[in-house]
């Protein structure tokens, strides 16, 4: 798994993808943190993360689009499948590499907030740390979905579009659930909502159940991806 992880991380930064993702997230966070500084109150930090939820969900398809489809397109997946490494190890290596790029970008994007803390006497560290953890958690869940979709196609474009559509649905599932609030489907959609589960983190509330939900989504889709890759090994 470590070899796969290192290989994939090198591949991200051997192409423009890794740099584009890091630069885009840093620029967006810097812009919104600048607005907070202009307001003169660090209490608006939670609003930065609420706003960035949408942008982050739209950027993650760029990270995951090549994770599995690229090997199939270049016919290098057979070499991986015959290598002395488990299918779960292959998928975990690719998932962790994609998540690593996202985590690097998010951590680098926190620099403006850390700079802000130097000039604030009552900096809301609890909200910042909670938001950071929550952002990593929903990022892991969304990236696992993107890696799974990438395993279904040889086209990076189709993988990106498919993941983008899922991201849009997850962002607006609350509105759909509200419109169907009087039946079972609405209840299920409300329970699946990424937005409502992430909102607590932006208010400085760390919920174990919401954290477990995001981790569980990531685990389920990593498992499904492994099973999909396993089916190709036997075929």
C-alpha positions, 0 to 999 in steps of 0.5 A: 500500500505504501508503494501505491501511495507514494506512486500516486502522490508523485503522479499528482504532483508530476502533473498540474492536478495537484498544484491546481487543487492546492492553489485553488483551495488556498486562493479561495480560503485566502479570499474569504479569510481576507473578508473576515479580517476586513470585518474585524472579527474572527467570529465569522470564521465558521462562515468561511468554512460554510461557504467553502463547503460548496467550492470544496465539493466541486473541486474534489472531482478533479482530485479523484477523476484519475485515481482508478480510470487512469490505470485502466485507460493506460492499460497499467491496471493489469500490472497492479492486479498481478502485483503482490499486493492486495486489492484493498491495499491498491484501493487504499493507496489510491484513496489515501493519495487523493485524500493526501492532496486534499489534506495538503491543500486544506492545511496550507489554506489555514495559513491566513487563519493562523496569521489572523490568530496572531492579532486576535486576543480571543481567537476561536480556536475551537471553531477553527479546529472543529471546522478543520476536522469536519472539512477533512471528514466530509472530504474523505467521504466525498473522495471515497465516492469519487474514487469509486466512480472513477473505478467504473469508467476508463474516462477521466472526464466521465469520472469527473462529471459523475462525481460532480453530479453526486456532489451537487446532489449531496449539496442540495439534498436538504432542499429535496428532503424538505420538499418530501418531508412528509414521507419516508424518502424525505426522512432518509434523504435528510439523514444522508445529508452532508450539509446538515451533518457538517453544519454542526462543525461550522458552529464549533460543535463536534458530533461523534455521530456525524464524524462516524457517519463520514468515516462510515461513508468513506469505508463503505465506498472504499470497500465497494471500490475494492470489490469492483477492482477485485471483479476485474482481477477475476475477469 
